[in-house]
Amino acid sequence: MAEPQVDIYTKFGCGFCVRAKRLLDEKGVDFTEYDVTLGGLKKDQMLERAPQARTVPQIFIGDVHVGGSDELAALERAGKLDALLAG
């Protein structure tokens, strides 16, 4: 089974975005980053995928909307992130 696609929507200067990307990097996860600093199509896509999202980062692992940096870190602390990343 292939590992799921990991997408992260970020903004310039966002410390929470840096923290989330660092955790993914430390785990050796390949991810696609979309900068929504100036809005545009990728921000529209983010809001379509997560209509209630008003902050960044917004992280998606496959079809699962993880949420932000705190939620990603909580999954790691609970020992559930690796299973989600494995598909």
C-alpha positions as CSV (number, residue, x, y, z in Angstrom):
1,M,0.0,0.0,0.0
2,A,1.4,3.4,-1.0
3,E,1.9,6.1,1.6
4,P,-0.8,8.8,1.4
5,Q,-0.2,12.2,0.0
6,V,0.6,14.8,2.6
7,D,-0.4,18.4,1.9
8,I,0.2,21.4,4.1
9,Y,-1.1,24.9,3.5
10,T,1.1,27.6,5.0
11,K,1.7,31.3,5.2
12,F,5.0,33.3,5.2
13,G,6.3,33.9,8.7
14,C,4.0,31.4,10.4
15,G,5.8,29.8,13.4
16,F,3.2,27.0,13.7
17,C,3.8,26.2,10.0
18,V,7.5,25.9,10.6
19,R,6.9,23.6,13.6
20,A,4.6,21.3,11.7
21,K,7.0,21.1,8.7
22,R,9.9,20.3,11.1
23,L,8.0,17.4,12.6
24,L,7.2,16.0,9.2
25,D,10.8,16.5,8.1
26,E,12.1,14.7,11.2
27,K,9.9,11.8,10.4
28,G,11.2,11.7,6.8
29,V,7.8,12.5,5.4
30,D,7.6,13.9,1.8
31,F,4.9,16.6,1.7
32,T,3.6,19.2,-0.7
33,E,3.5,22.7,0.7
34,Y,1.0,25.3,-0.6
35,D,1.7,28.9,0.3
36,V,-1.6,30.8,0.8
37,T,0.0,34.0,2.1
38,L,-1.6,36.0,-0.7
39,G,-4.8,34.0,-1.0
40,G,-5.6,32.8,-4.5
41,L,-6.6,29.4,-5.9
42,K,-4.7,27.4,-3.3
43,K,-6.4,29.2,-0.4
44,D,-9.7,28.5,-2.1
45,Q,-8.7,24.9,-2.4
46,M,-7.8,24.8,1.3
47,L,-11.2,26.2,2.3
48,E,-13.0,23.8,0.0
49,R,-11.2,20.9,1.7
50,A,-11.6,22.4,5.2
51,P,-14.5,24.9,5.2
52,Q,-14.1,25.9,8.8
53,A,-10.3,26.5,8.5
54,R,-9.3,30.1,9.4
55,T,-5.7,29.5,10.4
56,V,-2.6,27.9,9.0
57,P,-1.1,25.4,8.8
58,Q,-3.9,23.1,7.6
59,I,-2.6,19.6,7.2
60,F,-4.1,16.8,5.2
61,I,-2.8,13.2,5.2
62,G,-4.5,11.4,2.3
63,D,-8.2,12.2,2.8
64,V,-7.8,12.9,6.5
65,H,-7.9,16.5,7.6
66,V,-5.5,16.5,10.5
67,G,-6.0,20.2,11.3
68,G,-3.1,22.4,12.4
69,S,0.3,22.1,14.1
70,D,-1.1,21.3,17.5
71,E,-3.3,18.5,16.2
72,L,-0.3,17.0,14.3
73,A,1.8,17.1,17.4
74,A,-1.0,15.5,19.5
75,L,-1.2,12.6,17.0
76,E,2.6,12.1,17.4
77,R,2.4,12.2,21.2
78,A,-0.5,9.7,21.1
79,G,1.5,7.4,18.9
80,K,-1.1,7.6,16.1
81,L,0.8,9.7,13.5
82,D,2.9,6.8,12.1
83,A,-0.1,4.7,11.4
84,L,-1.9,7.5,9.6
85,L,1.2,8.3,7.6
86,A,1.6,4.6,6.6
87,G,-1.9,4.6,5.2
